[in-house]
Amino acid sequence: MRVPFFLSVIILLCAALTACGGDSASTSKGEWQATGAVELVSSLPHEGRAWTEGLLVSEGILWESTGGKGQSQVRGLDRQTGAVLWSVANTEGVFGEGLVRAFDRTYLLSYTEGNAYLFERDGKPAYTLFASYEGEGWGLTATDQHLVNSNGSATLYYRDPETFSIVREVPIQYMGQPVERLNELEFDGTYIWANQWRTPYVYRILEWDPSKVVRYTLPAEVCPGGTPNGIAWDRDESIFFLTGQTCEKIWKARLR
């Protein structure tokens, strides 16, 4: 059956837009960009002077790495009260950064020293050198197969968990612009979540298709007077923990 010319034009336009009146988050390049909503549920107290660099949930508690020369530590926090259950200072004077527990290890980055460490709470020493790398260390998380780190740029680096060598580099864009200063990272099994330093933004990146990015704006009460940096997924409660550098609270939140 022949289709009249004007109907052909309408059909082609609808297909290009993924249906007439379709998803406003779609773009002409087929990329899916959007903004999400943040629901703050409740809060816990957090040590206001702590310079949070890494945050995660493991073994039923919050694990936090903090930065600062001579002040860096890894510590465990009660995820219901925020109380510090244990802490281990870094006596080497390393500025601690991103933290992840994966592949039966606990990995910790350093800021400018260019070293990645393995952390064992009861180890002697607790911090042992794992690998060296070029550039700065910021955020750290892990997928099923790789470690993933940020370094303050708009690129995520996938690394071999045994050697820390780079496997691939993934540039991240939102609305056609590079997302610079990617910082603390979290992987929930589907998405990589990333704080953007010195902004209230969190980005949700579809791990298997990083062109699909959603941006969330954290409410001001998450970290008044500080810098949001710290996002941890609690699989048991299906909720996120949010905090940051010199933030006096840890928030439980839903990101939709």
Secondary structure, 3 states (H helix, E strand, C coil): CCCCHHHHHHHHHHHHCCCCCCCCCECCCCCEEEECCEEEEEEEECCCCCEEEEEEEECCEEEEEECCCCCCEEEEECCCCCCEEEEEECCCCCCEEEEEEECCEEEEEECCCCEEEEECCCCCCCEEEEEECCCCCCCEEECCCCEEECCCCCEEEEECCCCCCEEEEEECEECCEECCCEEEEEECCCEEEEEECCCCEEEEEECCCCCCEEEEECCHHHCCCCEEEEEEEECCCCEEEEEEECCCEEEEEEEC
